Amino acid sequence: MTQAPAVDLHPPKVEYFDLAGLTNTDPKGFVREVDSYQLAPWGLYMARSSDHVEFHYIESWLLPELSLRATVFHFNPAHRRDQDYYLDLGEYSQVGAQRWKSIDHYLDITVRTGRDSELLDVDELLAAHAAGYLGLSEAQAAIEHAAVTMDGIAAHGYSLERWLATKGIELTWR
């Protein structure tokens, strides 16, 4: 019997979004300058450059009521991926007049519009729960939100936009 590869076990990734200071503090504590924040009734939009080897720009919408972060990565040519959206499951909230916070709950979904979506990192969620990083109610909520999201996107022809429109949400991108 072959053994599954080891999971990169880590506490939930926490990120901060400072609207007044136009900064984004990433999970490793690096403070990044933000080009644009936009508030909408359904959440917060952020756009910023990135020094990541795989992508040079990132755009994200934090959608608290859906427990989602929808991201478009602008990949560097050598690292292009066949995906339109990357969705993180977690807690997204406003923690002051000019500050937001995200706590990642390990599960991710990639969306290829009109074709499919894929649930990722179930092994990370289970390992984090087993290690005590995520309680049972948080782990269960992540799974339930992922199922609702996957079902909603599939029911709308694998279109994130069409599913969100049924909820009165219209995301804008650069």
Salt bridges, closest charged atoms under 4 A:
GLU15 OE1 - ARG69 NH1 2.79
ASP26 OD2 - ARG32 NH2 3.06
ASP51 OD1 - ARG32 NH1 3.19
GLU54 OE1 - ARG81 NH2 2.47
GLU59 OE2 - HIS74 NE2 2.65
ASP82 OD2 - ARG112 NH1 2.30
ASP82 OD1 - ARG115 NH2 2.69
GLU91 OE2 - HIS105 NE2 3.25
ASP116 OD1 - ARG112 NE 2.86
GLU124 OE1 - HIS10 NE2 3.58
